[in-house]
């Protein structure tokens, strides 16, 4: 049984994790951390406002983080101190935090993916494979849509898909995020990335290959945030007891 600590346990994704864990027999919720916790409510498991408040004898195997990019540095320090692996799901990380992740991975296991959905992993694979065959003859565009509360744009998932496509195209692509100020034809090496924010869209990603007289589209639509929570739980079970290093969805599916 894998015992998990959830950072951001009272947030939308934290709540989804709690719901899913209740139906699992290979993982259990040991405790949670959330800066919004006011101490007035009981959740059936211990909750602390910060990593520093977690008792030294707290028993857990792995940390899942769905919080805010500003909370990640302190969590990484805590994970290294406790020698526990982290499934890092928070997006929009700053450059200095990414460097901290690299340093932490020398001491503990760090699992990081731009998107925890199994379907997105498959979409990235399919898009890369398609680019190898038709990329030179087709214009490639990525369109991502998310809810109106999402802070970063383009999404980390869109950028990850773009990186997969660029790798398949031998690094020839130029990412273009905004064309409103351009008065020029589209270059063949452009990779357009467009963002839509509105309503309560969980997360949609389309990869468009537009050729002469034909268009190929690969699409993924998340119907519920539970797809991300389920992927995070799979990663947590996978990471329990893993040695130091960097891990991602590729490792999980090997």
Buried (B, 14 or more C-beta within 10 A) or exposed (E): EBBBBBBBBBBEBBBBBBEBBEEBEEBBBBBBBBBEBEEEEEBEBBBBBBBEEBEEEBEBBBBBBBBBBEBBBBBBBBBBEBEBBBBBBBBBBEEEBEEBBEEBBEBBBBBBBBBBBBBBBBBBBBBBEBBEEBBEEBBBBBBBBBBEEBEBBBBBBBBBBBBBBBEBBEEEBEBBEEEEEEEEEEEBBBBBBBBEBEEEBBBBBBBBBBEEEEEEEBEBEBEEBBBBBBBBBBBBBBBBEBEBBBBBBEBBEE
